[in-house]
Amino acid sequence: MSTEPTVRIRDFALRHRVAVGVVWLLVLLLGGAAAVAGLGRLDQSFTASGGPGHRANQAIQERYGNGAAVAPLVAVASWPAATDVRTAETAGRFAEAVRRAAGPGARTVSFAGTGDEGFLGADGRTVYALVYPGAGKPDLAGLAAVEAAAGTLRAGLRSALPAARVDVTGVLPLQHDSAVAGPGPAVLAVKAGCALGLLVLLVLAFRSPLGVSAPLLLAGVTSVGALVLVETVAGFTEISFIVVYLVPVTALVLAVHRWAQPPGTAGRSAVAAGAAGAAACAVLAVFPAAFLRSVGVAGLAVWVVGTAASLTLAPVLGSLATRTTRTTWTTRTTWTTWTTRPSRPSPTAPTAVAARTAGTASTAGAAGTAGAAHGRGGRRPRALPAAVGLALLVLLAGAATQLRVGNPEAHALVADGPARDGLDRLTAAGVPSGVLNPLEVLVPAGTDAAAVAARAARVPGVLLAAAPAAAEWRRDGSAVVVVVPEEEPMTAAGAATVTALRSALSGGAAALPVGGSGVVDRDLVDGVYRLLPFAVPAAALAAFLALAALTTAGAAVRAVSGALLAAVAAAGALTVLWQWGPPDTGAVTGWVPLVVGAFAFCVSLDRSVSSAAGGPWWAGPVAAGAGALAVLAVGIGPQVELALLVSGFAMAALFDALAGGHRTPPGSPVRPTYRSSFQLV
């Protein structure tokens, strides 16, 4: 019996294939039910915790029950040209209509309650009000409640003010209109084409029903098992909902890639890549930022469960094949190009069990044919395309330094709809879009709120600052001052306004807490992205040490540096496409580059390790292509934030496919020589 641990695990799984299959089936079924039930344990706020803005928002939410990190609704009314919106009658009528339509528990502020002309449009006939609905927290349920309140507010105002043209806009209504718009016929056709392309790609790669279904099954059990582990950890520490996007697509790419590996190298490369990836993700998981911790825990779970499935379930699935087996197909095409496909195996071809138990000897034989295939016109590394690809990745990595994180600017969220009509009416009247993300200053008891508002109003970039006297703005001696910036907070000017306001209100015995939806992006930059210069090198070092212990140091350097470059290039591609490209979002949703970068790092690391261990050159492109087609088939659509995520996944997969296509074929002199499975020297 072989002394190699991976071979012993494989042989054990084959001897107990029924039990192994039942265990993984239970993981898929029972784990799937548990994963769905445990989604509520994940933090659904999508905000960075721990920063000063987060603490201010928590205090406002606890005391007033609304507002804080949730952007308000903006009610807009345009009166006939002959109407003077400054008169007490017109302004009071509008304010009263807004108050009634907003419902109980809401906080509203407009020109009538403050006398501040910042609530008036430059056209002389447009007025707006900020509305914080009574219900609404920065989680999925709370945001849905605010979106529903927008419809009620719009209907109530149009009924109460028949002489005016009334619209309701805001960040959440704009996002809601984008989500409900739905894909058009052209987009549906593209989605269907991507789904069909995924199926065709798997059929061409694996040539059998089992070959098509097995990687999907491996991805399924990996996703479910990883989510159960992540949700278990979420019972003890804060884990963000973003893991729901990261886990399935990463599991799919790794599963397709692992299934394509020859039997002699599949277990060894799975262990080496799994150890390196798990080490890197474990380091991220210990950093004191919820988003980094979430990405690290999710990645660690995927590597652990995926490696276990590769060592146990994959051999069992391979043993089910009889004639056109995945193992025979993979072994016979390992060192050849797709354009020189071998004929289908004959009925006398060895079965998957025989091929898998052949062990190192069969791998050595395949390696022997590798050199011949390489010499007879097998896939050779092409210097010019490789150089162009490397230059492109380096340029994109440079573009990543210009990444601006935050919610996309309002104009990019949706092209049309009721909320966009309200935004267009505001901007046409000369009201800046910064009103969609106001700031809130929590004024403690004993401090003059009007004086705080006057101080805030003098800050450059502030459109208005008001201290409403209504009861809903005063609670237990404290008060809330609303500060409306001219620019949206994700812009450079908007970020400067937030910084200047905090500085202006930091004098005295203690700094006044500045919260509101306008500080969420700044908290993300301060609390998460400033840790990346420490987190990324630490994670890379951990991956290198783990991989160097199992392979050569040179192979570890190549794999980890390539994975880092892929992760940074993916962030750069988001910058080029969305900030500088036609969408012109101005910023990229803060958590998206983190998820996309983690995905790019994991799949690139796995592809590099498997290729160095003797895997087929086409495995990486097939796996990456499958991941790209899957995310496009599921996620492509009009919703901007989802489009950001989907495009990031697709571009990261594309870069990895291109990189994998230019790898030196196994069997060439650069291929490492192994001592054993766990000491790949």
C-alpha positions in Angstrom: 0.0 0.0 0.0 1.2 3.5 -0.8 2.7 5.5 2.0 1.6 8.8 0.5 -1.1 10.4 2.6 -3.2 11.6 -0.3 -3.1 8.2 -1.9 -4.1 6.6 1.3 -7.0 9.0 1.7 -8.1 8.3 -1.9 -7.8 4.5 -1.4 -9.8 4.7 1.8 -12.5 6.7 0.0 -12.7 4.2 -2.8 -13.0 1.3 -0.4 -15.8 3.0 1.4 -17.3 4.8 -1.5 -20.9 4.2 -0.4 -20.4 5.7 3.0 -18.4 8.6 1.5 -21.1 9.3 -1.0 -23.8 9.2 1.7 -21.9 11.6 3.9 -21.4 14.2 1.2 -25.1 13.8 0.1 -26.1 14.6 3.7 -23.8 17.6 3.6 -25.5 18.8 0.4 -29.1 18.2 1.6 -29.0 18.8 5.4 -26.3 21.4 5.1 -28.2 23.2 2.4 -31.2 23.5 4.7 -29.0 24.6 7.6 -27.3 27.2 5.4 -30.5 28.7 4.3 -31.8 28.8 7.8 -28.6 30.4 9.1 -28.4 33.3 6.7 -30.0 35.5 9.4 -26.8 35.1 11.5 -24.9 37.1 8.9 -24.6 40.9 9.3 -26.7 42.5 6.6 -25.7 46.1 7.0 -22.9 46.2 4.5 -21.4 49.0 6.6 -17.9 49.1 8.2 -18.1 48.8 11.9 -15.8 50.2 14.5 -15.2 53.7 13.0 -16.3 57.0 14.5 -19.1 57.3 12.0 -20.4 53.9 12.8 -20.4 54.7 16.5 -22.3 57.9 15.9 -24.8 56.1 13.7 -25.4 53.5 16.4 -26.0 56.2 19.0 -28.5 58.0 16.7 -30.2 54.8 15.8 -30.6 53.7 19.4 -31.9 57.1 20.5 -34.1 58.1 17.6 -34.9 54.8 15.9 -34.2 55.9 12.3 -31.9 57.8 10.0 -28.2 57.3 10.9 -26.6 55.0 8.3 -29.8 54.8 6.2 -30.1 57.6 3.6 -33.3 59.6 3.8 -36.0 59.9 1.2 -36.1 63.2 -0.7 -39.5 64.6 -1.5 -39.4 67.1 -4.4 -42.3 69.4 -5.4 -42.3 71.8 -8.3 -45.0 74.5 -8.2 -46.4 76.6 -11.0 -44.2 79.6 -12.0 -46.6 82.0 -10.3 -46.3 80.4 -6.9 -44.0 81.8 -4.3 -42.6 78.8 -2.5 -41.2 81.1 0.3 -44.5 82.2 1.6 -45.6 80.7 4.9 -48.8 79.3 3.3 -47.0 77.4 0.5 -44.1 76.2 2.5 -46.3 75.2 5.4 -48.6 73.3 3.2 -45.8 71.4 1.7 -44.2 70.6 5.1 -47.6 69.4 6.5 -48.2 67.2 3.5 -44.8 65.7 3.9 -45.3 65.1 7.6 -48.7 63.4 7.1 -47.5 61.2 4.2 -44.4 60.2 6.0 -46.4 58.5 8.8 -45.8 58.2 12.5 -42.3 58.1 13.9 -40.8 59.8 10.8 -38.4 62.7 11.0 -38.9 65.4 8.4 -37.2 68.7 7.7 -37.8 71.4 5.0 -37.8 75.1 4.4 -40.9 75.7 6.6 -39.2 74.4 9.8 -35.8 76.0 9.3 -36.1 79.0 7.0 -33.0 77.8 5.3 -33.1 78.6 1.5 -30.8 75.6 0.9 -34.1 73.6 0.8 -35.2 75.7 -2.3 -34.3 75.3 -5.9 -32.6 78.0 -7.9 -35.6 78.1 -10.3 -37.7 79.7 -7.6 -40.5 77.1 -7.7 -38.9 73.9 -6.5 -38.7 72.8 -2.9 -37.6 69.6 -1.3 -37.7 67.9 2.1 -35.7 65.2 3.8 -37.7 62.4 5.2 -36.4 59.7 7.6 -39.2 57.1 7.8 -40.1 55.8 11.2 -38.8 52.3 10.3 -35.5 51.6 8.8 -32.2 50.1 9.8 -29.0 49.4 7.7 -29.9 45.8 7.0 -31.9 44.1 4.3 -35.2 44.2 6.1 -34.8 47.8 7.2 -33.8 49.0 3.7 -36.8 47.2 2.2 -39.0 49.1 4.7 -37.6 52.4 3.5 -38.1 51.5 -0.1 -41.8 50.6 0.6 -42.1 53.9 2.5 -41.0 55.8 -0.7 -44.1 54.5 -2.5 -46.4 55.5 0.3 -44.8 58.9 0.5 -45.1 59.5 -3.2 -48.8 58.5 -3.3 -49.6 60.6 -0.3 -48.0 63.8 -1.6 -49.5 63.5 -5.0 -52.9 63.2 -3.4 -52.3 66.1 -1.0 -50.7 68.5 -3.5 -52.6 68.2 -6.8 -51.3 71.6 -8.0 -47.7 70.6 -7.7 -45.6 68.1 -9.6 -44.3 65.7 -6.8 -41.5 63.2 -7.0 -39.7 61.1 -4.4 -36.1 60.2 -4.8 -33.1 59.1 -2.7 -30.3 56.6 -2.8 -32.6 53.7 -1.8 -35.4 54.5 -4.3 -32.8 54.8 -7.1 -31.4 51.4 -6.1 -34.9 49.9 -5.9 -35.8 51.2 -9.3 -32.7 49.7 -10.7 -33.4 46.3 -9.1 -37.1 46.1 -10.3 -36.3 47.3 -13.8 -35.4 43.8 -14.8 -33.3 42.7 -17.7 -34.6 43.4 -21.1 -34.8 40.9 -24.0 -31.2 41.5 -25.1 -29.9 40.9 -21.6 -32.1 37.8 -21.2 -30.6 36.5 -24.4 -27.1 37.1 -23.1 -27.9 35.4 -19.8 -29.3 32.4 -21.7 -26.2 32.4 -24.0 -23.9 32.4 -21.0 -25.7 29.5 -19.4 -25.6 27.5 -22.6 -22.0 28.4 -23.0 -21.2 27.0 -19.5 -22.8 23.7 -20.4 -21.1 23.5 -23.8 -17.7 24.3 -22.2 -18.1 21.5 -19.7 -19.2 19.1 -22.4 -16.2 19.9 -24.6 -13.8 19.7 -21.7 -15.1 16.4 -20.1 -17.1 14.6 -22.8 -19.5 12.7 -20.6 -22.6 13.4 -18.5 -20.6 12.5 -15.4 -17.8 14.8 -16.4 -20.3 17.7 -16.7 -22.3 17.0 -13.5 -19.4 16.0 -11.2 -17.7 19.4 -11.0 -21.1 21.0 -10.4 -21.7 18.5 -7.6 -18.3 19.2 -6.1 -19.0 22.9 -6.2 -22.4 22.4 -4.6 -21.1 20.4 -1.6 -18.2 22.9 -1.2 -20.5 25.9 -1.2 -23.0 24.4 1.2 -20.3 23.0 3.6 -18.4 26.3 3.6 -21.5 28.4 4.2 -22.5 26.2 7.2 -19.0 26.7 8.7 -19.1 30.5 8.0 -22.6 30.8 9.7 -21.3 28.8 12.6 -18.5 31.3 13.1 -21.0 34.1 12.7 -22.6 32.9 15.9 -19.5 34.2 17.7 -18.3 37.2 15.7 -19.6 39.6 13.1 -19.5 38.1 9.6 -20.8 40.2 6.7 -23.4 39.0 4.2 -20.9 39.5 1.4 -19.7 35.9 1.9 -22.8 34.8 0.2 -21.4 36.2 -3.1 -17.8 35.0 -2.6 -18.3 31.4 -1.6 -20.3 29.9 -4.5 -18.4 31.3 -7.4 -15.0 30.5 -5.8 -16.2 27.0 -5.1 -17.3 26.5 -8.7 -14.0 27.6 -10.2 -11.9 25.5 -7.8 -14.2 22.4 -8.3 -13.9 22.6 -12.1 -10.2 23.0 -11.9 -9.7 20.2 -9.5 -11.9 17.8 -11.5 -9.7 18.5 -14.6 -6.5 17.3 -12.8 -4.9 14.0 -13.7 -5.3 11.4 -10.9 -1.6 11.3 -10.1 -1.5 15.0 -9.2 -5.0 15.9 -8.2 -4.6 15.1 -4.5 -1.1 16.6 -4.2 -2.0 19.9 -5.8 -5.2 20.1 -3.8 -3.3 19.7 -0.6 -0.6 22.2 -1.5 -3.0 24.9 -2.9 -5.4 24.3 0.0 -2.8 24.7 2.6 -1.5 28.0 1.0 -4.9 29.4 0.4 -6.2 28.5 3.9 -3.1 30.1 5.5 -3.6 33.3 3.6 -7.3 33.5 4.4 -6.7 32.6 8.1 -4.4 35.6 8.4 -7.1 37.9 6.9 -9.6 36.5 9.4 -7.7 37.8 12.4 -7.6 41.4 11.3 -9.9 43.8 13.3 -12.2 44.7 10.4 -15.5 43.0 9.7 -15.1 42.9 5.9 -11.6 41.5 6.1 -12.6 39.0 8.7 -15.6 37.9 6.6 -13.5 37.4 3.5 -10.9 35.5 5.4 -13.4 33.2 7.2 -15.2 32.5 3.9 -12.1 31.8 2.0 -10.7 29.5 4.7 -14.0 27.5 4.7 -14.0 27.1 0.9 -10.4 25.9 0.9 -11.0 23.4 3.8 -14.2 21.9 2.5 -13.1 22.0 -1.2 -9.8 20.2 -0.4 -11.7 17.5 1.6 -14.2 17.0 -1.3 -11.3 16.8 -3.7 -9.6 14.1 -1.7 -12.6 12.0 -1.0 -15.7 12.7 -3.1 -13.8 13.3 -6.4 -12.3 9.8 -6.5 -15.7 8.2 -5.7 -17.3 10.1 -8.6 -14.4 9.1 -10.8 -15.0 5.4 -10.0 -18.5 5.6 -11.3 -17.3 6.1 -14.8 -17.0 3.1 -17.0 -16.0 3.7 -20.7 -15.7 7.5 -21.5 -14.3 8.3 -18.0 -13.1 11.7 -16.9 -9.8 10.1 -15.8 -9.0 8.6 -19.1 -10.0 11.8 -21.0 -7.9 14.0 -18.7 -4.9 11.7 -18.7 -4.8 11.4 -22.5 -5.2 15.1 -23.1 -3.0 16.4 -20.3 -0.1 17.6 -22.5 -1.9 18.2 -25.8 -3.9 21.1 -27.1 -7.6 21.1 -27.6 -7.0 21.3 -31.3 -5.3 17.9 -31.2 -7.9 15.9 -29.4 -7.5 12.2 -28.9 -10.1 9.8 -30.1 -12.6 8.6 -27.5 -11.4 5.7 -25.3 -12.1 2.3 -26.5 -14.2 -0.1 -24.5 -11.0 -1.8 -23.3 -9.7 1.4 -21.8 -8.8 1.3 -18.2 -11.5 2.3 -15.8 -11.3 5.3 -13.5 -10.5 3.1 -10.5 -7.5 1.5 -12.3 -6.3 4.9 -13.5 -6.6 6.5 -10.1 -4.8 3.6 -8.3 -2.0 3.6 -10.9 -0.5 6.4 -8.7 2.9 7.9 -9.4 3.9 5.4 -12.1 1.1 6.5 -14.4 2.0 10.2 -13.7 5.6 9.5 -14.6 4.5 7.9 -17.8 2.3 10.8 -18.7 5.2 13.1 -17.9 7.3 11.1 -20.3 4.9 11.6 -23.1 4.7 15.3 -22.2 8.2 16.0 -23.5 7.4 14.2 -26.8 4.1 16.1 -27.2 5.9 19.3 -26.4 8.6 18.6 -28.9 6.1 17.6 -31.6 4.2 20.8 -31.5 2.4 20.7 -28.2 1.5 23.9 -26.5 4.6 26.2 -26.3 4.8 29.3 -24.2 4.5 32.3 -26.5 6.8 35.2 -25.5 5.0 38.1 -27.1 1.4 37.4 -25.9 2.8 36.6 -22.5 4.7 39.9 -22.3 1.6 41.8 -23.5 -0.6 40.1 -20.9 1.9 40.8 -18.1 2.1 44.4 -19.2 -1.7 44.7 -19.1 -1.8 43.2 -15.6 0.8 45.6 -14.4 -1.0 48.6 -15.9 -4.2 47.5 -14.3 -2.4 47.0 -11.0 -1.3 50.7 -11.3 -4.9 51.7 -12.0 -6.0 50.0 -8.8 -4.1 52.8 -6.9 -6.7 55.2 -8.2 -9.7 53.1 -7.0 -12.3 55.2 -5.1 -14.5 53.1 -2.9 -18.0 54.0 -2.0 -21.6 53.9 -3.3 -21.8 54.7 -7.0 -22.8 58.3 -7.7 -26.6 58.8 -7.9 -26.7 59.5 -11.7 -25.2 56.1 -12.4 -27.6 54.0 -10.3 -30.5 53.9 -12.7 -31.3 55.4 -16.1 -35.0 56.0 -15.7 -37.9 55.5 -13.3 -39.8 57.5 -10.7 -36.8 58.0 -8.5 -34.6 59.1 -11.4 -37.4 61.6 -12.4 -37.1 63.2 -8.9 -33.3 63.3 -9.1 -33.5 65.0 -12.5 -36.0 67.5 -11.2 -33.7 68.4 -8.3 -30.6 68.8 -10.4 -32.5 70.8 -13.1 -33.6 73.2 -10.3 -30.0 73.7 -9.3 -30.0 71.5 -6.2 -26.8 69.5 -5.9 -26.9 65.7 -5.6 -25.2 65.8 -2.2 -28.6 66.2 -0.6 -29.2 62.5 -1.1 -26.5 61.7 1.5 -26.8 64.2 4.4 -24.8 64.1 7.6 -26.2 64.0 11.1 -24.6 65.5 14.1 -25.7 64.1 17.5 -25.7 67.1 19.9 -25.6 66.0 23.6 -27.7 67.6 26.3 -26.5 70.9 27.5 -25.1 71.9 24.1 -26.7 74.6 21.9 -27.9 72.8 18.7 -28.4 76.1 16.9 -24.8 77.1 17.6 -23.6 73.7 16.3 -25.6 74.2 13.1 -24.2 77.7 12.6 -20.6 76.3 13.0 -21.3 73.5 10.6 -22.8 75.8 8.0 -19.5 77.7 7.7 -17.6 74.6 6.6 -16.6 74.7 3.0 -18.7 72.4 0.8 -21.7 72.5 3.1 -25.0 73.5 1.4 -27.0 73.9 4.6 -27.0 73.0 8.3 -30.2 73.1 10.4 -31.2 72.3 13.9 -35.0 71.5 13.6 -37.0 72.4 16.7 -39.7 69.7 16.1 -40.1 67.1 18.8 -38.9 64.2 16.7 -35.5 65.9 16.4 -35.1 66.3 20.1 -34.9 63.4 22.6 -33.9 63.3 26.2 -32.2 66.7 26.1 -30.2 65.7 23.0 -30.7 67.0 19.5 -29.8 66.1 15.9 -28.4 68.7 13.5 -28.8 67.8 9.8 -25.9 68.9 7.5 -26.4 68.7 3.8 -23.2 68.7 1.7 -23.0 70.0 -1.9 -21.2 66.9 -3.2 -21.8 63.2 -2.8 -19.5 61.7 -0.1 -17.8 59.2 -2.5 -16.3 62.1 -4.5 -13.1 63.8 -3.6 -14.9 67.0 -2.7 -17.5 65.2 -0.7 -14.9 63.3 1.3 -13.1 66.6 2.0 -16.3 68.1 3.3 -16.8 65.2 5.7 -13.2 65.6 7.0 -13.6 69.4 7.3 -16.8 69.0 9.2 -15.4 66.6 11.7 -12.4 68.9 12.2 -14.7 71.9 12.8 -16.8 70.0 15.4 -13.9 68.5 17.2 -13.1 71.6 19.4 -14.2 71.9 23.0 -14.3 69.2 25.7 -15.2 66.4 23.2 -15.7 66.0 19.5 -19.3 65.9 18.5 -20.2 62.6 16.8 -20.9 63.0 13.0 -23.0 60.2 11.5 -25.5 59.8 8.7 -25.4 58.0 5.4 -22.6 60.3 4.2 -20.0 58.9 6.5 -20.4 55.2 5.7 -17.9 55.4 2.8 -15.4 57.3 4.8 -15.6 54.7 7.6 -15.0 52.0 5.0 -11.8 53.7 3.8 -10.6 54.4 7.3 -11.5 51.1 8.9 -10.8 48.6 6.1 -8.7 49.9 3.3 -6.1 51.4 5.5 -5.4 47.9 6.9 -4.8 46.5 3.4 -1.1 47.5 3.3 -0.6 45.3 6.4 -3.2 42.6 5.7 -2.2 41.8 2.1 1.6 41.3 2.7 0.8 39.2 5.8 -1.6 37.0 3.9 0.9 36.6 1.0 3.7 35.7 3.4 1.5 33.0 5.1 0.6 31.6 1.7 4.3 31.5 0.7 5.5 29.8 3.8 2.8 27.1 3.6 3.4 26.5 -0.1 7.2 26.6 0.2 6.9 23.9 2.8 5.2 21.6 0.3 6.9 22.7 -3.0 10.0 24.6 -4.0 10.5 28.2 -2.9 10.6 29.3 -6.5 7.3 27.7 -7.3 5.8 29.3 -4.2 7.1 32.7 -5.2 5.7 32.4 -8.7 2.3 31.2 -7.4 1.8 33.8 -4.7 3.2 36.7 -6.7 0.9 35.8 -9.6 -2.1 35.5 -7.3 -1.3 38.9 -5.8 -1.0 40.5 -9.2 -4.3 39.0 -10.3 -6.1 40.3 -7.2 -4.7 43.9 -7.7 -5.3 43.8 -11.4 -9.0 42.8 -10.8 -9.4 46.0 -8.7 -7.7 48.0 -11.4 -10.1 46.6 -14.0 -13.0 47.8 -11.9 -11.5 51.2 -11.8 -10.9 51.4 -15.5 -14.3 50.0 -16.5 -16.6 51.7 -13.9 -14.8 54.9 -12.7 -13.1 55.9 -16.0 -15.3 54.0 -18.5 -18.8 54.9 -19.9 -20.7 53.9 -16.7 -18.9 56.8 -14.9 -20.0 55.6 -11.4 -17.4 57.8 -9.8 -16.8 55.1 -7.2 -16.9 51.3 -6.7 -19.0 49.9 -4.0 -16.6 49.5 -1.1 -16.9 45.7 -0.4 -16.9 44.7 -4.1 -13.1 45.0 -4.7 -12.4 43.0 -1.5 -14.6 40.1 -2.6 -13.3 40.2 -6.2 -9.7 40.5 -5.1 -10.1 37.5 -2.8 -11.7 35.5 -5.6 -8.9 36.4 -8.0 -6.2 35.5 -5.5 -7.8 32.1 -4.7 -8.4 30.9 -8.2 -5.0 32.1 -9.5 -3.2 30.4 -6.6 -5.0 27.1 -7.2 -4.3 27.3 -11.0 -0.6 28.1 -10.5 -0.1 25.3 -8.0 -1.9 22.7 -10.1 -0.1 23.7 -13.2 3.3 23.4 -11.5 2.3 20.0 -10.1 1.7 18.6 -13.6 -1.9 19.6 -14.3 -3.1 20.1 -17.9 -2.6 23.6 -19.3 -6.3 23.9 -20.3 -7.6 23.2 -16.8 -7.2 26.8 -15.7 -8.9 28.4 -18.7 -11.8 25.9 -18.5 -12.3 26.6 -14.8 -12.0 30.3 -15.2 -14.3 30.3 -18.2 -16.9 28.3 -16.3 -16.8 30.7 -13.4 -17.1 33.7 -15.7 -20.0 32.2 -17.7 -21.8 31.2 -14.4 -21.7 34.6 -12.8 -22.8 36.3 -16.0 -25.7 33.9 -16.5 -26.9 34.5 -12.9 -26.0 38.1 -12.2 -25.9 40.2 -15.4 -28.7 42.8 -15.3 -29.4 46.5 -14.7 -28.7 46.7 -11.0 -25.4 48.7 -10.8 -24.0 47.2 -7.6 -24.6 43.7 -8.8 -23.2 44.5 -12.2 -20.0 45.8 -10.4 -19.6 42.5 -8.6 -20.4 40.3 -11.6 -18.1 42.2 -13.9 -15.3 42.0 -11.3 -15.7 38.2 -11.0 -15.8 37.8 -14.8 -12.7 40.0 -15.4 -10.8 38.2 -12.7 -11.7 34.9 -14.3 -10.7 36.2 -17.7 -7.3 37.3 -16.5 -6.7 34.0 -14.9 -7.8 32.1 -18.1 -5.3 34.2 -20.1 -2.6 33.6 -17.6 -3.3 29.9 -17.5 -3.1 29.7 -21.3 0.5 31.0 -21.3 1.9 28.6 -18.7 4.8 26.4 -19.7 3.5 22.9 -20.4 4.3 20.3 -17.7 7.2 18.1 -18.7 9.4 21.0 -19.6 12.6 21.6 -17.7 10.9 24.1 -15.3 8.7 21.4 -13.9 9.5 20.6 -10.2 10.5 17.1 -9.1 8.6 15.7 -6.1 9.7 13.7 -3.1 6.3 12.9 -1.8 2.8 14.3 -1.6 3.4 16.5 1.4 7.0 17.4 0.5 6.9 18.5 -3.1 10.5 19.6 -3.5 
